[in-house]
Amino acid sequence: ARSVLCGKIRSEIAKVLQQRLEIAAEYLDLEVAQSTLRAAVSLQCDVVPMLKPAGALVLSLVGSSARCQQPVSSLVEVLDGVDGLAKAANRPLESFCDLTP
């Protein structure tokens, strides 16, 4: 009974964290996304459903950096941050989105 209750609580927490991640992606907030994924991993939530909004964030940040005045330095910063996102989720970057040209 206790494991069922823990599973339900974890599932509800995961839903809230996923919503937070979706908002972070909407506002291109990498730090909030990283802390959200760290919390999900720490609480042993299923991060797989969170990969889609995290992937949308990654694609938006990469696209945004390509349009800035110094795209190479901006892209390096973005990729460093995205690497932190992958580490926070304990997942390879490829599990978030496809960045192949």
Legacy VTK file of the C-alpha trace (Angstrom):
# vtk DataFile Version 3.0
C-alpha trace
ASCII
DATASET POLYDATA
POINTS 101 float
0.000 0.000 0.000
2.835 2.367 0.830
4.578 1.842 -2.511
1.308 2.539 -4.334
0.876 5.780 -2.403
4.489 6.800 -3.096
3.977 6.057 -6.782
0.856 8.234 -6.900
2.598 11.093 -5.108
5.610 10.800 -7.409
3.291 10.842 -10.429
1.555 14.017 -9.248
4.881 15.699 -8.520
6.091 14.730 -11.997
3.022 16.412 -13.552
3.761 19.656 -11.699
7.443 19.508 -12.642
6.540 18.874 -16.276
4.294 21.956 -16.271
7.137 23.977 -14.779
9.449 22.678 -17.490
6.952 23.638 -20.199
6.825 27.183 -18.805
10.629 27.304 -18.647
10.757 26.235 -22.297
8.239 28.907 -23.250
10.390 31.594 -21.605
13.703 30.056 -22.751
14.810 29.710 -19.113
17.564 27.126 -19.086
18.333 27.484 -15.369
14.754 26.745 -14.344
14.692 23.784 -16.716
17.916 22.400 -15.234
16.718 22.762 -11.652
13.386 21.182 -12.575
15.060 18.153 -14.122
17.428 17.866 -11.132
14.409 17.868 -8.815
12.652 15.234 -10.921
15.688 12.957 -10.837
16.191 13.550 -7.121
12.566 12.657 -6.407
12.864 9.597 -8.659
10.184 10.822 -11.034
9.912 9.540 -14.592
11.747 12.146 -16.677
10.867 10.603 -20.037
7.678 12.709 -20.458
9.754 15.786 -19.602
12.154 15.237 -22.480
9.757 16.701 -25.054
9.455 20.172 -23.460
13.175 20.083 -22.649
13.877 19.248 -26.290
11.695 22.135 -27.422
13.741 24.403 -25.164
16.997 23.092 -26.644
15.817 23.658 -30.234
14.555 27.158 -29.400
17.822 28.131 -27.710
19.934 26.800 -30.581
17.765 28.621 -33.125
17.866 31.816 -31.097
21.644 31.694 -30.752
22.046 31.244 -34.510
20.210 34.513 -35.115
22.230 36.652 -32.696
25.059 39.011 -33.692
27.801 36.644 -32.529
26.280 33.259 -33.325
29.371 31.115 -32.698
30.041 32.349 -29.154
26.332 32.311 -28.385
25.991 28.770 -29.689
28.920 27.620 -27.534
27.216 29.104 -24.455
23.920 27.472 -25.368
25.527 24.078 -25.922
27.314 24.334 -22.563
23.971 25.060 -20.920
22.263 22.271 -22.831
24.990 19.881 -21.688
24.081 20.887 -18.127
20.453 20.127 -18.931
21.361 16.632 -20.106
23.471 16.060 -16.989
20.630 17.275 -14.748
18.305 14.700 -16.331
20.951 11.936 -16.379
20.163 11.474 -20.072
22.192 11.862 -23.253
21.532 15.049 -25.203
20.254 12.946 -28.112
17.291 11.858 -25.978
15.985 15.450 -25.928
15.935 16.226 -29.619
17.672 15.689 -32.940
20.274 18.380 -33.606
21.658 16.902 -36.812
21.682 19.365 -39.727
LINES 1 102
101 0 1 2 3 4 5 6 7 8 9 10 11 12 13 14 15 16 17 18 19 20 21 22 23 24 25 26 27 28 29 30 31 32 33 34 35 36 37 38 39 40 41 42 43 44 45 46 47 48 49 50 51 52 53 54 55 56 57 58 59 60 61 62 63 64 65 66 67 68 69 70 71 72 73 74 75 76 77 78 79 80 81 82 83 84 85 86 87 88 89 90 91 92 93 94 95 96 97 98 99 100
